[in-house]
Amino acid sequence: MADPTEVISLLVVTEYVVLSAVVLLLVPLEAAAPILPLCLVFLVTLHLYRS
């Protein structure tokens, strides 16, 4: 079983990725561009964690 800090970190990363996706859908790309690099890093991290 995962320790509590790992679970909390996973929830924070998942929340950021979901909220970033919502922001990308709602605002123009020029306004949402600053969140893209961190979102991509977190997506790769989640993918590596799941595999």
Helices and strands as residue ranges (DSSP letters): H 4-26, H 29-32, G 33-35, H 36-50
